[in-house]
Amino acid sequence: MNSYDIVIAGNGILGCATALELIRNDNSLRIAVIGPKQRIGGATIAAGAMLNCITEVNHRTLSTAVGKAKLEISIRALEAWPAWLDALNSELSPTRRLAIRNGTYVILNNRAGRLDSLNYNAVIDAAIQYHQKFERVPFGNVPHLKPGVDARPLDSIYLADEGAIDARQVLNAVESVANRSGVVFLDDTVVGWKRKNNQVSCAITASGEEVQADRFLVAAGVASRSLLADLAESSAMPLQPILASKGVAVTSRGTGSGGEHVVRTPNRAGGCGLHMVPGSDGTVYLGATGDLMMQADEFQTIGAVRFLINAMDQFDKRLFHSKITQWHVGNRPVSLDGFPLIGRVWQDNVWVLSGTHRDGFHCSPLLARHTADIMLGGIGILGDHCFAPLRRPLSAMSREDAIDELSLHLVSQFYENSGKSPAYSEVSETLEKQYRTRTRETYDKLEIDFGLAPDILGLLNWAVDREAKIGYFRQYFQQVSRASQEKDVYNPFPAC
Ligand SMILES: Cc1cc2nc3c(=O)[nH]c(=O)nc-3n(C[C@H](O)[C@H](O)[C@H](O)COP(=O)(O)OP(=O)(O)OC[C@H]3O[C@@H](n4cnc5c(N)ncnc54)[C@H](O)[C@@H]3O)c2cc1C
C-alpha cells in the first residue's frame, strides 16, 4: 500500500496547481495526484484559454453580492497571473518558458439577439466600476479581422490587460515542475474510499491500489460529485449537483489573418461566447460550444461542429481555407447555482475544488493557493468566502427573473442560428411567450422558487427524460431544505 500525506484525486489544472502550491509550501510533504494520463474529456485540455474576467461579465453579474464576489476573485486571479507564471518559468528551461498574450477585443455584432447588447454594455459598465483599462475601437474596426459582410462588428472595445495562454502547455509545465519537486503522479482513477472512524483513510483506484493519506482533495472536474457521493452524510447538507457543460472547439492553421489578440463576443445564449484565440505557432483556436448535460462525454457532435463552422465568418472568413489541426472536446464542471465549490466536505480531512464552469483555468493560480493553504491549516487567501461546498445554493435570480432570462437566451439563440422571419411578424414575442409557458410548467413540477440558470432550465424544459431529470433536482432541493432545518448542520458559509 502506498502512503502519502496528501492525495489529490484529479489531474486537471486545479489538482495539479494545488499540488504545486502544497509542495512549494512544504517540500517535506509526500503528495500524490491520481488521474488518468490521457485526461479524455477533461476541461483543461480543451480550454482556449482566455485569461478573461471583466469580459466574462453578463448583465446580471453586478446585481448580486455573490456575482460581485465571484468577479472580484476573477480580478484577483488576473493580477496573480504574472507573478505565478514568473515562478513557474523560473523552473523551466528557456525553450519551455510560457508567456501570456495580452489583449482582448470584445465585439458587438448583429448575429445574435438583444442579450448580446445587454452583456456588451455590462462589460463596459464593469470595466468602469472596477477601474479596469479599456478603449473603444472606432467603428468596431478590429485589426486583422475579416468578418463576413453581414457580420461586421457594430462596436468594439479593447482591454489590454486581459489575454490568453496555451492551457495545455501550462498544464504540462505545472505537472513537470511539481513532479520534479517531488509530487508523485499516478496514472489511475479513483473509484472509492476507505473510511476509518469519521475520516477517509484510503483512496481506492481502478487498478486495485489502496492509496493511503492523512488528507484528500477531490478536484476531478465534472466527476467530483459522483466521486464524493459515498462520503455524504445522509442528514447533512448535500453537495450540489455538478453538471457537464460540454465544449467543442477547433484549432486550425494558416488563416493569414495575423491577429495577435483574443477576439470575442460577450457571453451569449447558454452562457458561452464565441472566441478566437491566436496561438504562438501561427494557429488559431476557435471556440466554443456549451451543451449542458447530466454526465460528461468526450465526443464532438455534428451539431457542435456545424455551429462552429457557421460561426467562423463572424471573425474571419479566411478561416474557410484553413487546415484543421485539432478538435477539442472538454466538459466544464458546472455547479447547480453556477458558483465554484471550494472547501471542506463532511469529513474533516476531505476537501473539494470544482464547479468552476467557464473560468476555472483563469482562476487556478488563486484557487490553488487558497486550497493549499486551507489544507495546511491556514485560512486561505480568499478568507471567509461564500463558496463553501456544503451550502444552500446561492441565489442570483428570482424565479421570474430566471424565466425572463431563459426567454432572452432562447430568442437570442434563434437569431444566432440565422433565424429569419418577415419584418412585420412578432416572432420574438411569440417565442418568448411559448418559452415562458414551458418554463413555468417546469418550475411547478420542481416545486421551488429558486432562480436557476438558463442552461439548467433549458435542460429541464426539453429533455427526453424530462420527468426523471426534474425528479432528480426536486429531490436535491428537498434534501437541502431538510438539512437546513437541522440545527447542528455543518454550514460554515457566511451570508453573501
Ligand atoms: C471548450 C472549453 C473552453 C474553455 N475556455 C476557458 C477559458 O478560455 N478560460 C478559462 O479560464 N476556462 C476555460 N474553460 C473552463 C476551464 O477549462 C475549467 O474551468 C477548468 O479547466 C477546470 O479545471 P479542473 O481541474 O477542475 O477540471 P478538469 O480539467 O476537467 O480536470 C479534472 C481531471 O480529473 C480527472 N478525473 C476524472 N475523474 C477522476 C477520478 N475518478 N479519479 C481521478 N481523476 C479523475 C479527469 O481525467 C481530469 O483530467 C473552458 C473549458 C472548455 C471545455
The ligand as a MOL file (V3000), in Angstrom:
LIG
                    3D

  0  0  0     0  0            999 V3000
M  V30 BEGIN CTAB
M  V30 COUNTS 53 58 0 0 0
M  V30 BEGIN ATOM
M  V30 1 C -14.0110 24.2310 -24.6420 0
M  V30 2 C -13.6520 24.8660 -23.3220 0
M  V30 3 C -13.1440 26.1650 -23.3230 0
M  V30 4 C -12.8050 26.7650 -22.1030 0
M  V30 5 N -12.2320 28.0030 -22.1320 0
M  V30 6 C -11.7910 28.5590 -20.9750 0
M  V30 7 C -11.1150 29.8070 -20.9960 0
M  V30 8 O -10.9370 30.4130 -22.0560 0
M  V30 9 N -10.6500 30.3060 -19.8080 0
M  V30 10 C -10.8440 29.6510 -18.6200 0
M  V30 11 O -10.4140 30.1400 -17.5770 0
M  V30 12 N -11.5090 28.4760 -18.5820 0
M  V30 13 C -11.9870 27.9160 -19.7240 0
M  V30 14 N -12.6540 26.7240 -19.6820 0
M  V30 15 C -13.0200 26.1690 -18.3700 0
M  V30 16 C -11.8330 25.5310 -17.6920 0
M  V30 17 O -11.2300 24.6560 -18.6060 0
M  V30 18 C -12.2690 24.7840 -16.4260 0
M  V30 19 O -12.9750 25.6550 -15.5550 0
M  V30 20 C -11.0480 24.2280 -15.6650 0
M  V30 21 O -10.1090 23.7090 -16.5560 0
M  V30 22 C -11.4760 23.1710 -14.6810 0
M  V30 23 O -10.3250 22.5100 -14.1970 0
M  V30 24 P -10.4290 21.1880 -13.3050 0
M  V30 25 O -9.0590 20.8280 -12.9140 0
M  V30 26 O -11.4490 21.4010 -12.2380 0
M  V30 27 O -11.1240 20.1180 -14.2520 0
M  V30 28 P -10.5370 19.1730 -15.4460 0
M  V30 29 O -9.5970 19.9030 -16.2970 0
M  V30 30 O -11.7390 18.5860 -16.0660 0
M  V30 31 O -9.7210 18.1060 -14.6530 0
M  V30 32 C -10.2990 17.0570 -13.9300 0
M  V30 33 C -9.3870 15.8630 -14.0880 0
M  V30 34 O -9.8320 14.8410 -13.2110 0
M  V30 35 C -9.6900 13.6060 -13.8670 0
M  V30 36 N -10.6130 12.6590 -13.2490 0
M  V30 37 C -11.9340 12.4800 -13.5200 0
M  V30 38 N -12.4360 11.5100 -12.7380 0
M  V30 39 C -11.4320 11.0950 -11.9460 0
M  V30 40 C -11.3400 10.1200 -10.9220 0
M  V30 41 N -12.3850 9.3870 -10.5770 0
M  V30 42 N -10.1350 9.9230 -10.3230 0
M  V30 43 C -9.0550 10.6800 -10.6700 0
M  V30 44 N -9.1050 11.6190 -11.6400 0
M  V30 45 C -10.2690 11.8210 -12.2580 0
M  V30 46 C -10.0130 13.9160 -15.3290 0
M  V30 47 O -9.4230 12.9570 -16.1840 0
M  V30 48 C -9.4110 15.2890 -15.4970 0
M  V30 49 O -8.1090 15.2330 -16.0120 0
M  V30 50 C -13.0000 26.0830 -20.8790 0
M  V30 51 C -13.4890 24.7830 -20.8880 0
M  V30 52 C -13.8220 24.1760 -22.0980 0
M  V30 53 C -14.3340 22.7650 -22.0960 0
M  V30 END ATOM
M  V30 BEGIN BOND
M  V30 1 1 1 2
M  V30 2 1 2 3
M  V30 3 2 2 52
M  V30 4 2 3 4
M  V30 5 1 4 5
M  V30 6 1 4 50
M  V30 7 2 5 6
M  V30 8 1 6 7
M  V30 9 1 6 13
M  V30 10 2 7 8
M  V30 11 1 7 9
M  V30 12 1 9 10
M  V30 13 2 10 11
M  V30 14 1 10 12
M  V30 15 2 12 13
M  V30 16 1 13 14
M  V30 17 1 14 15
M  V30 18 1 14 50
M  V30 19 1 15 16
M  V30 20 1 16 17
M  V30 21 1 16 18
M  V30 22 1 18 19
M  V30 23 1 18 20
M  V30 24 1 20 21
M  V30 25 1 20 22
M  V30 26 1 22 23
M  V30 27 1 23 24
M  V30 28 2 24 25
M  V30 29 1 24 26
M  V30 30 1 24 27
M  V30 31 1 27 28
M  V30 32 2 28 29
M  V30 33 1 28 30
M  V30 34 1 28 31
M  V30 35 1 31 32
M  V30 36 1 32 33
M  V30 37 1 33 34
M  V30 38 1 33 48
M  V30 39 1 34 35
M  V30 40 1 35 36
M  V30 41 1 35 46
M  V30 42 1 36 37
M  V30 43 1 36 45
M  V30 44 2 37 38
M  V30 45 1 38 39
M  V30 46 1 39 40
M  V30 47 2 39 45
M  V30 48 1 40 41
M  V30 49 2 40 42
M  V30 50 1 42 43
M  V30 51 2 43 44
M  V30 52 1 44 45
M  V30 53 1 46 47
M  V30 54 1 46 48
M  V30 55 1 48 49
M  V30 56 2 50 51
M  V30 57 1 51 52
M  V30 58 1 52 53
M  V30 END BOND
M  V30 END CTAB
M  END
